[in-house]
Amino acid sequence: MIRTKKFSKASILGVAAVSTLFTACDLINDFIPADPNPGDPKPQISSSSNVVPTPASSSSAISPASSNSAPSAFQTWRGTDGDQRIITGVDNGTETSGYWFSYADKADGGESKIIWPVEIGDVYSDESLQPVVEHCNGICGTAALRKGALTYQPFVGVGFTIAGETEYGEPAAADVSSMGGVCVSYASEVPVVLEMSFTDDIDARLGYANPMVTLPKATSGITKFIPWSNFKQPSWYTGAFTMSGDQGATQLALLRFRFQANQGDYRFNITEVGSLNGCTGVPASLDFTSQEIPPIDPPKPPQPPVPQPNNFETWFGTSGSAQINTGYDNGSETSGYWFTYSDAFDGGMSTIVWPVEIGHEYDYEAKDPVIEHCGGLCGKAVLDQGSLVYQPYVGVGFNLAGESYDGGKADIVDASAMGGVCITYTSSTQPVLEMGLGEEMDAAIGYANPAVALPKSLSSTTRFIPWSSFKQPSWYSGKKTLTGEEAAKNLANLKFKIQAQSGEYDFNIQAIGPYNGGTCAPQVIAQSK
C-alpha cells in the first residue's frame, strides 16, 4: 500500500528553537555554488537551542556508521515524471521510503500552512501529494506563513524519508554517503533551509541542531549542487555531541526543505532532487495559482490568563500511596505516579539502588514497595560518570496531567494556581527541583529548564518554593527564555534531580504539595539501606 510519511515529532522540535533566521536572506543568492564543487564548503546560517552547558569536543562526536563505498542507488527524482515517490535505493523493505510529506509550525502555536494548487489525497492516503506532482511537475504550493502565538518566524516545509518507516512508524536511517551530496532544482520566493534529520534519539542528542544548508531565494528557478561537507550545524551550538554533514550522511533518516520568513504568502516549486551530480536542471516555474489563501489577521491583544483551580493534594509517603493526587489528571488516570530517569542516554552509568525490590503485578517499575518500606520515596543515588563530560545524575519525578492518548507523551497543564511547590525531604547531597515542560518545549529551550537548588539535609527539612524562585541555569544563552511563573502555565512534570561527583548519595522524599495550601511537614522516616 502506498503511504505518505507524516512529519515526525522530533523533526518539529528542531525548528521550535529557531528565532529570526532570514531577516537579510536576500543577500545570499550566491551562497552555494551553482556547479558541483565539493572542495569549497561555505558557512551556513542557522539558529536553535543548546543542549548541555559543556563545550563541543571532537572526541565526543557521534561516530559515523561504516561507510558504503558502492555507487549510489539513489535515482534522480523529477517532477516531470509524474510520480510523488523518490527511489532512494535504500528502502528498508517496507516500501515506505521516498514519499513526500509536509509539516508546519502548529505544534508550537503557529498557524501556518501550505496552500496547494489542487486538492491533495488519493485512494491510498488523504495526504498524498500525487495530485500536486501531476499538476505542477513538481512539489509546488504557497507557504502561507501565519505567526499565531509564535515568538519566532513562522514556517512550513516538505520532506521525504530516506529508508522508510520502522514498524513503530518512526523514520529509519540509512547510509547514503555514496551520494556525495544532494542536488536540487527549485524556485522559491524565500530562501530555503535544506536540513538533514536522523532517528529521534540522535536528533535529541544533537539538541536538534542538525546539519543544514541555506539555499537562496530564486523566483525564476535554479539548480544547486551541495556536497555533504557543506551541511553544517548551527554556529551557536556548543553541545558535547557533534555531527558533520559527512557523518550525517552515514545515518540519514530524512531530508527536509523548510520555508521560514515573516508573515506572508510565498510560492515554491521543487522539480528535481538527486545525488550530488544527478540533476539536469528541470525548469521550476512559480506560474501557478494556489487554492484560497487565508487572510493575515491583525495581532490579537494579549488576554489575561484564566484562573485555574488548585486541587493538588499534598502527598505524604507515610500514606503508603504511590500516586500523587495532582488535581490535574487529563482523564487517563496516569498522573502523579513516580518515575525515574538517569544520564544513561548521554553515556553516564548512574542508577538508583532501592532498599527493596520495586514493582507489582500491574507495573514492574511501580514504587509502592519502596514507599511502604520507607514511608517516602527513598533510595541511594549511585552516580557514575561513565563517558559523560559533565557531572552524572539520576532523578525521580511525576507527571501533573498524565500521559496523552496519542503517543504516551506527558500532557501539559496550567499549574499557576499552585503558586509553587512545598517539599519535605532528606538528601546527603544538594538536590535540584526542576520543572519539566514537555518534549517540545524542553528541546526548544535547550533543556535549560527552570529549576531551584535545595540544600543538602541529613534530617527532614521542609521548603516552600514559589514559582518565581525557579530560574533557568546561568549558562543558558538562548533566545527563548522562561520565568518560573511562565513555565508554570505549561507544566508537564516536576523532577527531583541529584547531580554531583561520582559517588553514592542517600535521599528520601517524604512529602510534596502545592505552595498555596500545601501542608508539607517533616515526617518520621526510615532511611534507605
URFENKA-V431638 format. One record per residue. N is the residue number from 0. RES is the residue in one letter. PSI is psi in radians with two decimals (none if undefined). OMEGA is omega in whole degrees, -180 to 180 (* if undefined). D_LAST is the distance of its C-alpha to the last C-alpha in Angstrom with 2 decimals. Layout:
n | res | psi | omega | d_last
N | RES | PSI | OMEGA | D_LAST
N | RES | PSI | OMEGA | D_LAST
//
This chain:
n | res | psi | omega | d_last
0 | M | 2.35 | 179 | 56.84
1 | I | 2.36 | -179 | 57.26
2 | R | 2.62 | 175 | 54.35
3 | T | 2.15 | -176 | 54.06
4 | K | 2.22 | 172 | 50.81
5 | K | 2.71 | -178 | 49.14
6 | F | 2.24 | -175 | 47.55
7 | S | 2.75 | -177 | 43.83
8 | K | -0.76 | -176 | 41.19
9 | A | -0.49 | -180 | 40.08
10 | S | -0.65 | -179 | 43.71
11 | I | -0.59 | -175 | 44.26
12 | L | -0.61 | -177 | 41.24
13 | G | -0.40 | -180 | 42.77
14 | V | -0.36 | -171 | 45.80
15 | A | -0.45 | -178 | 44.04
16 | A | -0.03 | -177 | 43.52
17 | V | 2.37 | 178 | 47.18
18 | S | -1.86 | -173 | 49.28
19 | T | 1.49 | -175 | 52.91
20 | L | -0.71 | -160 | 53.60
21 | F | 0.63 | -176 | 57.27
22 | T | -0.30 | 180 | 59.20
23 | A | 0.61 | -171 | 61.53
24 | C | -0.21 | 178 | 61.33
25 | D | -0.22 | -178 | 65.09
26 | L | 0.07 | -172 | 65.28
27 | I | 0.50 | -176 | 63.49
28 | N | -0.43 | 178 | 66.15
29 | D | 0.47 | -175 | 66.30
30 | F | -0.68 | -177 | 62.55
31 | I | 2.37 | -178 | 62.47
32 | P | 2.50 | -180 | 65.39
33 | A | -0.28 | 178 | 67.61
34 | D | 2.70 | 180 | 68.03
35 | P | 2.27 | 178 | 65.41
36 | N | 1.23 | -174 | 64.25
37 | P | -0.36 | -177 | 60.83
38 | G | 0.15 | -176 | 61.16
39 | D | 1.12 | -180 | 61.47
40 | P | 2.57 | 180 | 58.14
41 | K | 2.69 | 174 | 58.30
42 | P | 2.71 | -177 | 55.76
43 | Q | 2.79 | 176 | 54.25
44 | I | 2.18 | 179 | 53.74
45 | S | 2.99 | -177 | 50.46
46 | S | 2.51 | 174 | 47.71
47 | S | -2.55 | -173 | 44.15
48 | S | 2.62 | 179 | 40.65
49 | N | 2.81 | 180 | 38.17
50 | V | -1.01 | -179 | 34.78
51 | V | 2.66 | -177 | 32.74
52 | P | 0.93 | -179 | 33.85
53 | T | 2.52 | -178 | 34.32
54 | P | 2.65 | 177 | 37.69
55 | A | 2.61 | -179 | 39.04
56 | S | 2.23 | -179 | 38.99
57 | S | -0.47 | 180 | 41.27
58 | S | -0.32 | -179 | 38.73
59 | S | 0.26 | 178 | 36.35
60 | A | 2.63 | 177 | 39.08
61 | I | 2.17 | -175 | 38.54
62 | S | 2.37 | 178 | 40.19
63 | P | 2.72 | 173 | 43.20
64 | A | 2.95 | -180 | 43.60
65 | S | 2.32 | -175 | 46.19
66 | S | 2.51 | 179 | 49.58
67 | N | 1.99 | -176 | 52.27
68 | S | -0.09 | -180 | 55.61
69 | A | 2.69 | 177 | 57.66
70 | P | 2.62 | -178 | 60.05
71 | S | 2.40 | 177 | 58.67
72 | A | 0.07 | 179 | 59.18
73 | F | 2.17 | -180 | 58.96
74 | Q | 2.25 | -179 | 62.25
75 | T | 2.23 | 178 | 63.71
76 | W | 2.28 | 177 | 63.58
77 | R | 2.20 | 180 | 66.68
78 | G | -0.46 | 180 | 67.06
79 | T | -0.28 | 177 | 70.72
80 | D | -0.26 | 174 | 69.67
81 | G | 0.26 | -178 | 68.57
82 | D | 2.31 | -180 | 65.15
83 | Q | -0.26 | -176 | 61.90
84 | R | 2.38 | 176 | 59.81
85 | I | 2.28 | 177 | 59.27
86 | I | 1.73 | -176 | 59.20
87 | T | -0.37 | 179 | 56.36
88 | G | 0.02 | -178 | 56.63
89 | V | 0.53 | 179 | 52.89
90 | D | 2.46 | -176 | 52.28
91 | N | 0.20 | 179 | 49.17
92 | G | -0.10 | -179 | 51.19
93 | T | -0.15 | -177 | 50.66
94 | E | 0.61 | 179 | 53.93
95 | T | 0.08 | -178 | 52.22
96 | S | 2.69 | 168 | 52.67
97 | G | 0.02 | 180 | 55.14
98 | Y | 2.33 | 178 | 55.63
99 | W | 2.46 | 173 | 56.14
100 | F | 2.93 | 178 | 53.89
101 | S | 2.81 | 178 | 53.87
102 | Y | 2.93 | -178 | 51.28
103 | A | -3.04 | -172 | 51.36
104 | D | 0.28 | -175 | 49.46
105 | K | -0.69 | -176 | 48.92
106 | A | -0.40 | -178 | 45.11
107 | D | 0.18 | 177 | 45.14
108 | G | -0.02 | 178 | 47.74
109 | G | 2.90 | -180 | 50.89
110 | E | 0.44 | -178 | 53.90
111 | S | 2.72 | 176 | 55.40
112 | K | 2.81 | 173 | 56.81
113 | I | 2.20 | 176 | 59.12
114 | I | 1.97 | -176 | 62.51
115 | W | 2.70 | 179 | 63.98
116 | P | -0.37 | 177 | 67.77
117 | V | 2.89 | 179 | 67.67
118 | E | 2.32 | -180 | 65.44
119 | I | 2.97 | 178 | 62.54
120 | G | 2.64 | 174 | 61.30
121 | D | -2.91 | -176 | 62.79
122 | V | -0.30 | -178 | 62.52
123 | Y | -0.55 | -175 | 59.23
124 | S | 2.40 | 176 | 57.34
125 | D | -0.29 | -177 | 57.96
126 | E | 0.14 | 180 | 56.77
127 | S | 2.38 | 179 | 58.93
128 | L | 0.24 | 179 | 60.86
129 | Q | -0.77 | 179 | 63.60
130 | P | -0.58 | 179 | 66.19
131 | V | -0.80 | 180 | 65.50
132 | V | -0.76 | -179 | 66.02
133 | E | -0.59 | -178 | 69.26
134 | H | -0.70 | -171 | 70.49
135 | C | -0.22 | -167 | 69.64
136 | N | 0.65 | -180 | 69.65
137 | G | -3.03 | 173 | 66.19
138 | I | 1.75 | -176 | 63.15
139 | C | 2.69 | 179 | 64.78
140 | G | -3.07 | 177 | 64.06
141 | T | 2.13 | 175 | 63.76
142 | A | 1.76 | 178 | 60.50
143 | A | 1.65 | -173 | 60.69
144 | L | 2.08 | -179 | 58.17
145 | R | 2.10 | -170 | 57.12
146 | K | -0.64 | -178 | 54.50
147 | G | -2.22 | -179 | 53.32
148 | A | 0.17 | -179 | 50.16
149 | L | 2.66 | 174 | 49.38
150 | T | 0.16 | 179 | 48.99
151 | Y | 3.13 | -176 | 50.36
152 | Q | 2.41 | 180 | 53.26
153 | P | 2.83 | -177 | 53.41
154 | F | 2.76 | 166 | 53.49
155 | V | 2.99 | 179 | 54.23
156 | G | 2.95 | 173 | 54.23
157 | V | 2.77 | 179 | 54.95
158 | G | -3.10 | 177 | 53.41
159 | F | 2.67 | 178 | 53.02
160 | T | 2.64 | -180 | 50.44
161 | I | -0.91 | -177 | 50.84
162 | A | -0.18 | -178 | 49.46
163 | G | -2.86 | -178 | 49.08
164 | E | 2.65 | 172 | 46.19
165 | T | 3.10 | 178 | 43.25
166 | E | -0.30 | 179 | 42.69
167 | Y | 0.11 | 178 | 40.42
168 | G | 0.12 | 178 | 43.24
169 | E | 2.68 | 180 | 41.86
170 | P | 2.35 | 177 | 44.19
171 | A | 2.67 | -178 | 44.09
172 | A | 2.77 | 178 | 44.66
173 | A | 2.79 | 177 | 47.32
174 | D | 1.93 | 178 | 48.81
175 | V | 0.46 | -179 | 52.09
176 | S | -0.48 | -179 | 52.55
177 | S | -0.26 | 175 | 55.85
178 | M | -0.45 | -178 | 57.28
179 | G | -0.34 | -177 | 57.48
180 | G | -2.69 | -178 | 56.91
181 | V | 2.57 | 172 | 58.38
182 | C | 2.69 | -178 | 61.74
183 | V | 2.41 | 171 | 62.60
184 | S | 2.29 | -173 | 65.80
185 | Y | 2.94 | 167 | 65.45
186 | A | 2.53 | -179 | 66.90
187 | S | 2.48 | 178 | 65.00
188 | E | -0.01 | 173 | 65.87
189 | V | 2.77 | 173 | 62.60
190 | P | 2.73 | -176 | 60.64
191 | V | 2.29 | 173 | 58.24
192 | V | 2.11 | 174 | 54.75
193 | L | 2.06 | -168 | 54.21
194 | E | 2.44 | 173 | 50.49
195 | M | 2.47 | 176 | 48.42
196 | S | 2.63 | -173 | 45.41
197 | F | -2.87 | 175 | 42.78
198 | T | 2.81 | -175 | 40.10
199 | D | -0.71 | -177 | 37.78
200 | D | -0.66 | 179 | 34.86
201 | I | -0.76 | 177 | 37.20
202 | D | -0.73 | -180 | 38.83
203 | A | -0.71 | 179 | 35.48
204 | R | -0.55 | 178 | 34.52
205 | L | -0.02 | -176 | 37.90
206 | G | 0.42 | -180 | 37.38
207 | Y | 0.36 | 172 | 40.54
208 | A | 1.18 | -172 | 42.56
209 | N | 2.64 | 176 | 44.44
210 | P | 2.41 | -177 | 47.50
211 | M | 2.96 | 176 | 50.69
212 | V | 2.54 | -179 | 54.33
213 | T | 2.18 | 178 | 56.69
214 | L | 2.46 | -174 | 60.04
215 | P | 2.73 | 169 | 62.94
216 | K | 2.41 | -178 | 64.75
217 | A | 1.66 | -175 | 67.72
218 | T | -0.34 | -179 | 70.01
219 | S | 0.07 | 179 | 72.52
220 | G | 2.46 | -177 | 70.17
221 | I | 2.76 | 175 | 68.85
222 | T | 2.30 | -180 | 67.18
223 | K | 2.52 | 179 | 64.32
224 | F | 2.05 | -172 | 62.90
225 | I | 1.91 | 175 | 59.36
226 | P | 2.71 | -180 | 57.72
227 | W | -0.54 | -178 | 53.96
228 | S | -0.28 | 179 | 53.77
229 | N | -0.24 | 178 | 55.05
230 | F | 2.16 | -176 | 51.96
231 | K | 2.60 | 169 | 49.72
232 | Q | 2.76 | 180 | 46.52
233 | P | 2.56 | -177 | 47.09
234 | S | -0.40 | -179 | 47.76
235 | W | -0.25 | -171 | 45.17
236 | Y | 2.23 | 179 | 42.27
237 | T | 0.33 | -180 | 39.88
238 | G | 2.86 | -177 | 36.97
239 | A | -0.44 | -178 | 35.46
240 | F | 2.13 | -177 | 36.73
241 | T | 2.81 | -179 | 40.51
242 | M | 2.09 | 173 | 43.10
243 | S | 2.90 | 177 | 46.77
244 | G | -0.68 | 179 | 49.38
245 | D | -0.72 | 177 | 49.93
246 | Q | -0.73 | -180 | 46.26
247 | G | -0.59 | -179 | 46.18
248 | A | -0.36 | 179 | 49.14
249 | T | -0.12 | -177 | 47.18
250 | Q | 0.78 | -173 | 44.71
251 | L | 2.37 | 179 | 46.76
252 | A | -0.63 | -177 | 46.16
253 | L | 2.63 | 163 | 48.50
254 | L | 2.31 | -174 | 51.41
255 | R | 2.46 | 175 | 51.99
256 | F | 2.10 | -176 | 54.91
257 | R | 2.31 | 178 | 54.06
258 | F | 1.95 | -173 | 56.71
259 | Q | 2.23 | -177 | 55.50
260 | A | -3.01 | 174 | 57.76
261 | N | 2.87 | 179 | 58.91
262 | Q | 2.41 | -179 | 59.83
263 | G | -3.08 | -178 | 62.82
264 | D | 2.16 | -173 | 64.13
265 | Y | 2.16 | 180 | 64.22
266 | R | 2.65 | 176 | 65.67
267 | F | 2.79 | 178 | 64.37
268 | N | 2.06 | 177 | 65.36
269 | I | 2.06 | -173 | 63.65
270 | T | -0.21 | -176 | 66.18
271 | E | 2.37 | 174 | 64.89
272 | V | 2.30 | 180 | 61.65
273 | G | -3.08 | 173 | 61.57
274 | S | 3.10 | -167 | 60.24
275 | L | -0.79 | -176 | 61.22
276 | N | 0.40 | -171 | 64.90
277 | G | -0.12 | -175 | 65.24
278 | C | 2.56 | 179 | 66.85
279 | T | -0.01 | 177 | 70.58
280 | G | 0.90 | 177 | 70.68
281 | V | 2.20 | -178 | 70.95
282 | P | 2.47 | 179 | 72.45
283 | A | 2.00 | -177 | 70.17
284 | S | 2.55 | 173 | 72.00
285 | L | 0.29 | -179 | 70.87
286 | D | 1.23 | 177 | 73.98
287 | F | 2.82 | 180 | 72.34
288 | T | 2.15 | 178 | 71.73
289 | S | 2.90 | 175 | 68.37
290 | Q | -3.10 | -172 | 68.07
291 | E | 2.21 | -179 | 67.88
292 | I | 2.24 | -178 | 65.75
293 | P | 2.56 | 178 | 63.98
294 | P | 2.77 | 176 | 65.13
295 | I | 1.96 | -179 | 63.04
296 | D | 2.56 | 176 | 62.12
297 | P | 2.70 | -180 | 62.21
298 | P | 2.42 | 178 | 58.86
299 | K | 2.44 | 177 | 57.47
300 | P | 2.54 | -180 | 56.86
301 | P | 2.41 | -180 | 53.21
302 | Q | 2.42 | 177 | 52.11
303 | P | 2.52 | -179 | 49.89
304 | P | 2.53 | 177 | 46.54
305 | V | 2.15 | -180 | 46.48
306 | P | 2.42 | 180 | 44.10
307 | Q | 2.46 | 178 | 41.23
308 | P | 2.59 | 178 | 39.70
309 | N | 1.72 | -179 | 36.18
310 | N | 0.27 | 180 | 34.61
311 | F | 2.16 | 178 | 30.98
312 | E | 2.25 | 180 | 29.08
313 | T | 2.25 | 179 | 26.13
314 | W | 2.30 | 174 | 22.92
315 | F | 2.29 | 179 | 20.39
316 | G | -0.48 | -179 | 17.01
317 | T | -0.24 | 178 | 17.76
318 | S | -0.35 | -180 | 20.64
319 | G | -0.07 | -178 | 18.50
320 | S | 2.40 | 179 | 20.79
321 | A | -0.08 | -179 | 19.77
322 | Q | 2.32 | 176 | 23.15
323 | I | 2.29 | 177 | 24.36
324 | N | 1.62 | -175 | 28.02
325 | T | -0.39 | -176 | 29.38
326 | G | 0.05 | -178 | 33.00
327 | Y | 0.26 | -176 | 34.06
328 | D | 2.40 | -177 | 33.55
329 | N | 0.18 | -179 | 36.36
330 | G | -0.18 | -180 | 36.97
331 | S | -0.23 | -177 | 34.70
332 | E | 0.59 | 178 | 31.91
333 | T | 0.08 | -180 | 29.42
334 | S | 2.71 | 169 | 28.59
335 | G | 0.03 | 179 | 25.38
336 | Y | 2.35 | -180 | 22.94
337 | W | 2.35 | 174 | 19.90
338 | F | 2.90 | 179 | 20.23
339 | T | 2.77 | 175 | 18.60
340 | Y | 2.88 | -177 | 20.55
341 | S | -3.06 | -177 | 20.42
342 | D | 0.19 | -175 | 22.86
343 | A | -0.58 | -177 | 23.59
344 | F | -0.53 | -178 | 27.04
345 | D | 0.17 | 177 | 28.16
346 | G | 0.00 | 176 | 26.94
347 | G | 2.92 | -179 | 23.40
348 | M | 0.49 | -177 | 20.57
349 | S | 2.71 | -179 | 17.61
350 | T | 2.94 | 173 | 15.04
351 | I | 2.24 | 175 | 12.00
352 | V | 2.06 | -178 | 9.08
353 | W | 2.65 | -179 | 8.07
354 | P | -0.40 | 176 | 5.43
355 | V | 2.90 | 180 | 8.87
356 | E | 2.34 | -180 | 12.23
357 | I | 2.96 | 175 | 14.31
358 | G | 2.71 | 172 | 18.06
359 | H | -2.94 | -172 | 20.72
360 | E | -0.36 | -178 | 24.40
361 | Y | -0.46 | -175 | 25.67
362 | D | 2.07 | -177 | 23.31
363 | Y | -0.18 | 178 | 20.97
364 | E | 0.12 | -178 | 19.16
365 | A | 2.46 | -177 | 18.86
366 | K | 0.15 | -179 | 15.77
367 | D | -0.84 | -178 | 16.71
368 | P | -0.64 | 180 | 14.02
369 | V | -0.81 | -178 | 11.24
370 | I | -0.72 | 178 | 13.49
371 | E | -0.64 | -179 | 14.23
372 | H | -0.69 | -172 | 10.70
373 | C | -0.28 | -169 | 9.87
374 | G | 0.49 | -178 | 13.52
375 | G | -3.13 | 177 | 13.46
376 | L | 1.72 | -175 | 12.63
377 | C | 2.70 | 179 | 9.17
378 | G | -3.08 | 179 | 7.63
379 | K | 2.06 | 176 | 7.80
380 | A | 1.93 | 179 | 11.55
381 | V | 1.79 | -174 | 12.68
382 | L | 2.21 | -178 | 16.29
383 | D | 2.03 | -172 | 18.99
384 | Q | -0.50 | -179 | 22.57
385 | G | -2.20 | 180 | 24.29
386 | S | 0.24 | 180 | 27.90
387 | L | 2.67 | 174 | 27.44
388 | V | 0.18 | 176 | 29.84
389 | Y | 3.10 | -175 | 27.67
390 | Q | 2.43 | -180 | 24.11
391 | P | 2.83 | -178 | 21.48
392 | Y | 2.77 | 166 | 19.67
393 | V | 2.93 | 178 | 17.65
394 | G | 2.93 | 173 | 17.95
395 | V | 2.75 | 180 | 17.99
396 | G | -3.13 | 177 | 21.16
397 | F | 2.63 | 178 | 23.57
398 | N | 2.46 | 180 | 27.34
399 | L | -0.75 | -178 | 29.65
400 | A | -0.40 | -176 | 32.51
401 | G | -2.97 | -176 | 30.93
402 | E | 2.58 | 178 | 32.35
403 | S | 2.89 | 180 | 36.09
404 | Y | -0.15 | -175 | 38.25
405 | D | 0.97 | 175 | 39.74
406 | G | -0.09 | 175 | 37.04
407 | G | 0.16 | 177 | 33.67
408 | K | 2.73 | 180 | 33.49
409 | A | 2.18 | 175 | 32.03
410 | D | 2.74 | 179 | 34.92
411 | I | 2.68 | 179 | 35.58
412 | V | 2.83 | 171 | 36.50
413 | D | 1.81 | -178 | 38.00
414 | A | 0.41 | -178 | 35.24
415 | S | -0.66 | -175 | 37.39
416 | A | -0.34 | 176 | 37.59
417 | M | -0.50 | -180 | 33.90
418 | G | -0.29 | -176 | 34.92
419 | G | -2.64 | -174 | 31.53
420 | V | 2.53 | 165 | 27.91
421 | C | 2.58 | -177 | 25.89
422 | I | 2.46 | 172 | 22.12
423 | T | 2.30 | -172 | 19.49
424 | Y | 2.95 | 163 | 16.22
425 | T | 2.62 | 177 | 13.89
426 | S | 2.35 | -178 | 13.53
427 | S | 0.08 | 168 | 13.28
428 | T | 2.94 | -176 | 16.35
429 | Q | 2.06 | 176 | 19.35
430 | P | 2.99 | 177 | 19.10
431 | V | 2.37 | 173 | 22.29
432 | L | 2.12 | -169 | 23.52
433 | E | 2.52 | 178 | 26.07
434 | M | 2.18 | 175 | 28.88
435 | G | 2.32 | -171 | 29.47
436 | L | 0.25 | -178 | 33.18
437 | G | 2.74 | -173 | 33.54
438 | E | -0.80 | -175 | 34.33
439 | E | -0.88 | -177 | 37.90
440 | M | -0.67 | 177 | 37.41
441 | D | -0.76 | 179 | 34.29
442 | A | -0.68 | -177 | 36.46
443 | A | -0.54 | 179 | 39.48
444 | I | 0.31 | 176 | 37.78
445 | G | 0.47 | 179 | 36.26
446 | Y | 0.37 | 174 | 32.70
447 | A | 1.17 | -173 | 33.23
448 | N | 2.53 | 175 | 31.76
449 | P | 2.35 | -176 | 31.90
450 | A | 2.91 | 175 | 28.62
451 | V | 2.37 | 179 | 27.47
452 | A | 2.33 | 177 | 25.04
453 | L | 2.60 | -179 | 22.64
454 | P | 2.61 | 170 | 21.78
455 | K | 2.42 | -179 | 18.57
456 | S | 2.08 | 180 | 17.11
457 | L | -0.20 | 175 | 14.27
458 | S | 2.83 | -176 | 15.51
459 | S | 2.25 | 177 | 16.76
460 | T | 2.58 | -179 | 19.89
461 | T | 2.36 | 178 | 22.46
462 | R | 2.39 | 172 | 24.89
463 | F | 2.06 | -169 | 28.07
464 | I | 1.95 | 178 | 29.28
465 | P | 2.75 | 180 | 32.75
466 | W | -0.55 | -178 | 33.62
467 | S | -0.33 | 180 | 35.89
468 | S | -0.23 | 180 | 32.98
469 | F | 2.19 | -177 | 31.84
470 | K | 2.61 | 170 | 33.62
471 | Q | 2.66 | -177 | 34.08
472 | P | 2.65 | -175 | 32.92
473 | S | -0.42 | -179 | 35.52
474 | W | -0.26 | -174 | 36.02
475 | Y | 2.24 | 179 | 37.37
476 | S | 0.27 | 180 | 41.17
477 | G | 2.89 | -177 | 41.91
478 | K | -0.45 | -178 | 44.66
479 | K | 1.78 | -177 | 42.74
480 | T | 2.71 | -179 | 40.89
481 | L | 2.38 | 169 | 39.07
482 | T | 2.93 | 176 | 38.22
483 | G | -0.68 | 179 | 35.29
484 | E | -0.70 | 178 | 37.86
485 | E | -0.74 | 180 | 39.44
486 | A | -0.60 | -179 | 36.18
487 | A | -0.41 | 179 | 35.35
488 | K | -0.19 | -179 | 38.49
489 | N | 0.96 | -171 | 37.17
490 | L | 2.27 | 178 | 33.45
491 | A | -0.78 | -178 | 31.59
492 | N | 2.89 | 173 | 27.89
493 | L | 2.40 | -174 | 25.49
494 | K | 2.40 | 176 | 22.68
495 | F | 1.90 | -169 | 19.68
496 | K | 2.35 | 176 | 19.60
497 | I | 1.99 | -179 | 17.60
498 | Q | 2.15 | -176 | 20.02
499 | A | -3.02 | 174 | 20.04
500 | Q | 2.73 | 178 | 20.61
501 | S | 2.35 | -177 | 18.75
502 | G | -2.99 | -178 | 15.35
503 | E | 2.31 | -174 | 11.67
504 | Y | 2.22 | 178 | 11.13
505 | D | 2.55 | 175 | 8.66
506 | F | 2.77 | 176 | 10.65
507 | N | 2.06 | 176 | 11.34
508 | I | 2.02 | -172 | 14.88
509 | Q | -0.50 | 180 | 16.06
510 | A | 2.58 | 174 | 19.76
511 | I | 2.43 | -177 | 22.36
512 | G | -3.00 | 179 | 26.11
513 | P | 2.73 | 174 | 29.56
514 | Y | -0.73 | 178 | 31.01
515 | N | 1.87 | 176 | 34.05
516 | G | 0.00 | 179 | 33.27
517 | G | 2.67 | -177 | 29.48
518 | T | 0.61 | 179 | 27.79
519 | C | 2.47 | 178 | 24.38
520 | A | 2.66 | 179 | 23.07
521 | P | 2.52 | 178 | 19.94
522 | Q | 2.84 | 175 | 18.00
523 | V | 2.03 | -169 | 15.81
524 | I | 2.45 | 172 | 12.31
525 | A | 2.34 | -180 | 9.03
526 | Q | 2.67 | 178 | 6.42
527 | S | 2.61 | -180 | 3.75
528 | K | none | * | 0.00
//
